[in-house]
Amino acid sequence: MNCSVIIIDDHPLFSRGLAQLIETQKDYKVIGMAKDRNEALSLLDKETPDLAIVDLNLGQEDGLELIKDILIIHPHTKILVLSMHDERFYAERALKAGAKGYIMKAEAETQVINAIKTVTSGEIYLSDEEKKRIKELSRGSSETGNKFDTITTLSDRQLQIFTLIGKGLGTVEIASKLNLSIKTIDTHKENIKAKLHCASSAELRQMAIEWTNRAV
């Protein structure tokens, strides 16, 4: 099997190291790297990779939306998310967006290779811990006591806005970036406050900053 791979990550040094790791495996070839959405889409205009490895943290861009974009262009490209974001909050979202696997950057190199091979063979890859968590969720036993647990209740759009708040963007900036009205963003923010039990916009902003800094 010859498997062509592209890497989409905003840290070029990490991408080069990952490319070297992948190419130690027989029949795997990295055919391109991109650091943001525009570079990724430009690369996908020229290449049809078997596998796209995508980081969700692409500056102020949303990796979940990029997954959907990739699959519109190349529906048969398999996608593995390799991210610093906690799998508890993003793995299910990534799979719903169309990814075939999710692995955190903190995992050992052998596990990264295992995830790549699992996804390219047509199977879903999740860590044993995440599989266990999802199983417990289906049984209704999901409380961990983590202050960020309520974030799982946010929709993808709400999580996107929450993350942008944490990156320092104001309502007008978020509205412009997402091509939405200011009123729509304000409505989302009020709904986010309610779901996260934040009494004020200042409390929401502080929680968003703490959340975003965990994944940097």
Backbone torsions as a table, in degrees:
resi	resn	phi	psi	omega
1	MET	NA	127.2	172.3
2	ASN	-101.8	121.2	-175.4
3	CYS	-119.0	117.0	178.8
4	SER	-91.5	138.8	-172.3
5	VAL	-130.7	139.8	167.0
6	ILE	-119.1	151.6	-179.1
7	ILE	-120.8	127.3	178.9
8	ILE	-119.3	105.7	-175.7
9	ASP	-155.2	140.7	-175.6
10	ASP	-85.6	9.3	174.8
11	HIS	-116.0	98.1	-176.2
12	PRO	-55.6	-36.8	-180.0
13	LEU	-64.5	-40.7	177.5
14	PHE	-64.1	-43.8	-179.0
15	SER	-60.3	-43.3	179.9
16	ARG	-64.8	-40.5	178.0
17	GLY	-64.8	-40.3	178.2
18	LEU	-66.2	-39.6	178.8
19	ALA	-61.3	-42.6	179.0
20	GLN	-63.1	-40.2	178.9
21	LEU	-63.7	-45.4	-178.4
22	ILE	-62.2	-40.0	-175.3
23	GLU	-78.7	0.3	169.1
24	THR	-78.0	-11.7	-179.1
25	GLN	-94.6	132.7	-179.0
26	LYS	-59.7	136.7	174.4
27	ASP	75.0	7.5	175.9
28	TYR	-108.6	129.8	-176.9
29	LYS	-134.1	123.8	175.8
30	VAL	-83.3	118.4	-174.4
31	ILE	-105.4	-0.7	178.2
32	GLY	177.1	155.9	177.6
33	MET	-135.9	146.9	179.0
34	ALA	-140.2	149.2	-178.0
35	LYS	-108.0	-5.8	177.2
36	ASP	-155.3	-179.2	-175.3
37	ARG	-61.8	-45.5	-177.9
38	ASN	-61.2	-45.3	178.5
39	GLU	-63.9	-38.5	-179.9
40	ALA	-63.7	-45.8	-178.5
41	LEU	-67.8	-35.6	176.7
42	SER	-64.5	-42.3	178.5
43	LEU	-64.2	-39.7	-178.6
44	LEU	-72.1	-16.2	173.1
45	ASP	-69.7	-26.9	-175.4
46	LYS	-102.4	-27.9	-173.5
47	GLU	-122.9	151.7	173.6
48	THR	-123.0	84.9	-174.8
49	PRO	-74.2	153.3	173.2
50	ASP	-74.5	-33.0	-176.2
51	LEU	-138.1	134.8	171.4
52	ALA	-116.1	124.4	176.2
53	ILE	-100.1	119.4	-169.6
54	VAL	-122.5	130.8	170.3
55	ASP	-89.3	142.6	179.5
56	LEU	-82.7	-20.4	-175.4
57	ASN	-97.8	84.0	-178.1
58	LEU	-109.6	66.8	-177.1
59	GLY	64.3	-124.6	179.9
60	GLN	-95.3	8.1	179.7
61	GLU	-93.6	157.7	-174.3
62	ASP	-102.6	114.5	-178.5
63	GLY	-66.3	-30.3	178.8
64	LEU	-63.8	-39.5	178.1
65	GLU	-68.7	-34.7	178.8
66	LEU	-64.0	-37.5	177.0
67	ILE	-56.3	-46.4	-179.9
68	LYS	-63.9	-40.4	178.9
69	ASP	-60.8	-44.9	-178.7
70	ILE	-59.4	-44.0	-176.3
71	LEU	-72.2	-23.2	173.6
72	ILE	-68.8	-40.9	-178.3
73	ILE	-75.8	-46.5	-177.6
74	HIS	-131.7	84.8	-175.4
75	PRO	-58.6	-23.8	-175.7
76	HIS	-94.6	-2.2	176.5
77	THR	-73.6	127.3	177.5
78	LYS	-84.0	145.0	-176.0
79	ILE	-123.3	128.9	173.8
80	LEU	-115.7	125.3	175.2
81	VAL	-88.6	127.5	176.1
82	LEU	-124.2	106.4	-166.8
83	SER	-144.1	158.7	172.6
84	MET	-80.9	-16.7	-179.4
85	HIS	-62.1	138.7	179.8
86	ASP	-59.4	125.8	-176.6
87	GLU	-60.9	-26.3	-179.5
88	ARG	-60.1	-29.7	-175.2
89	PHE	-103.0	-15.4	-173.0
90	TYR	-123.9	-20.7	-173.9
91	ALA	-60.9	-49.7	179.9
92	GLU	-62.7	-38.9	178.8
93	ARG	-62.1	-42.5	-179.3
94	ALA	-63.5	-42.1	179.4
95	LEU	-65.6	-39.7	178.3
96	LYS	-65.9	-30.3	178.4
97	ALA	-74.5	-17.6	177.5
98	GLY	125.5	-3.2	177.2
99	ALA	-68.3	155.5	179.5
100	LYS	-105.3	-2.0	179.3
101	GLY	-168.5	160.8	-180.0
102	TYR	-143.9	128.8	176.6
103	ILE	-142.7	142.7	-179.4
104	MET	-86.8	148.2	-177.4
105	LYS	-63.8	-19.8	-179.2
106	ALA	-73.7	-11.4	-179.0
107	GLU	-69.7	156.8	179.6
108	ALA	-67.7	155.8	-179.0
109	GLU	-55.9	-38.0	-178.8
110	THR	-63.1	-35.2	179.1
111	GLN	-72.0	-35.1	177.0
112	VAL	-62.4	-45.6	178.0
113	ILE	-63.1	-40.3	178.0
114	ASN	-60.9	-42.1	179.2
115	ALA	-63.3	-43.9	179.7
116	ILE	-60.9	-46.3	-178.4
117	LYS	-68.2	-35.4	178.1
118	THR	-63.8	-47.1	-177.9
119	VAL	-67.3	-43.8	-178.4
120	THR	-69.5	-18.2	176.7
121	SER	-85.3	-1.6	176.3
122	GLY	98.1	5.9	179.9
123	GLU	-103.5	165.3	177.4
124	ILE	-88.7	136.8	176.6
125	TYR	-114.9	124.3	168.6
126	LEU	-139.8	154.6	177.1
127	SER	-67.5	159.9	178.0
128	ASP	-59.9	-37.3	-179.2
129	GLU	-63.8	-42.0	-178.7
130	GLU	-70.4	-39.1	176.1
131	LYS	-59.0	-41.7	179.5
132	LYS	-65.4	-42.0	-179.1
133	ARG	-63.0	-44.2	179.9
134	ILE	-64.1	-38.8	178.3
135	LYS	-63.7	-42.0	178.7
136	GLU	-66.6	-37.2	177.7
137	LEU	-59.1	-42.6	-178.5
138	SER	-65.8	-20.7	178.1
139	ARG	-93.4	-4.5	178.4
140	GLY	86.1	13.9	179.2
141	SER	-115.9	84.3	-172.1
142	SER	-120.7	-0.7	-175.3
143	GLU	-75.3	130.1	178.7
144	THR	-118.8	-11.8	-178.0
145	GLY	84.8	1.2	178.4
146	ASN	-73.5	135.7	-177.0
147	LYS	-63.4	-20.5	-178.8
148	PHE	-94.8	4.4	-177.2
149	ASP	-56.1	-34.8	-176.5
150	THR	-67.0	-14.7	179.4
151	ILE	-62.6	-25.7	178.7
152	THR	-63.7	-17.5	-179.6
153	THR	-82.2	-11.8	-178.4
154	LEU	-74.7	143.8	171.5
155	SER	-71.1	167.8	178.4
156	ASP	-58.4	-42.3	179.9
157	ARG	-65.1	-42.6	179.1
158	GLN	-64.3	-39.5	178.1
159	LEU	-65.7	-38.3	177.3
160	GLN	-60.6	-46.3	179.6
161	ILE	-66.8	-43.0	178.4
162	PHE	-57.8	-43.6	179.6
163	THR	-65.8	-40.3	178.5
164	LEU	-66.6	-35.4	174.3
165	ILE	-60.1	-43.6	-179.9
166	GLY	-65.3	-23.7	178.1
167	LYS	-89.0	5.7	173.0
168	GLY	96.1	6.4	-178.9
169	LEU	-82.9	140.2	175.9
170	GLY	-88.9	177.2	-176.1
171	THR	-58.2	-46.0	-178.1
172	VAL	-63.3	-41.9	179.8
173	GLU	-65.3	-41.9	-180.0
174	ILE	-65.6	-42.7	178.8
175	ALA	-59.4	-44.0	179.9
176	SER	-65.7	-43.6	-177.3
177	LYS	-64.7	-37.9	-175.5
178	LEU	-97.1	3.0	-178.8
179	ASN	56.2	43.7	177.5
180	LEU	-122.7	162.0	178.9
181	SER	-76.2	156.8	177.4
182	ILE	-60.7	-39.2	179.3
183	LYS	-61.1	-39.9	178.9
184	THR	-64.4	-42.2	178.5
185	ILE	-64.1	-42.8	178.9
186	ASP	-60.9	-40.1	178.2
187	THR	-63.8	-44.4	177.2
188	HIS	-59.6	-43.3	-178.0
189	LYS	-62.7	-39.9	178.2
190	GLU	-65.0	-40.6	178.4
191	ASN	-67.1	-37.1	177.5
192	ILE	-64.8	-45.0	177.9
193	LYS	-56.1	-43.3	-179.4
194	ALA	-65.1	-44.4	-177.9
195	LYS	-67.2	-34.1	-177.4
196	LEU	-95.3	2.9	177.5
197	HIS	59.8	41.5	177.1
198	CYS	-94.3	129.2	-175.7
199	ALA	-79.2	-19.7	-176.4
200	SER	-148.8	167.0	176.9
201	SER	-65.0	-34.2	178.9
202	ALA	-64.7	-40.0	178.4
203	GLU	-67.2	-39.5	176.9
204	LEU	-62.4	-45.8	-179.2
205	ARG	-61.1	-42.9	179.7
206	GLN	-63.7	-42.4	178.4
207	MET	-64.3	-39.9	179.5
208	ALA	-63.7	-40.6	179.0
209	ILE	-63.8	-45.7	179.2
210	GLU	-61.5	-42.7	-179.5
211	TRP	-62.7	-49.2	-176.2
212	THR	-64.6	-37.9	-179.7
213	ASN	-67.1	-21.9	177.4
214	ARG	-68.1	-22.5	-175.1
215	ALA	-109.4	15.2	-179.4
216	VAL	-100.4	NA	NA
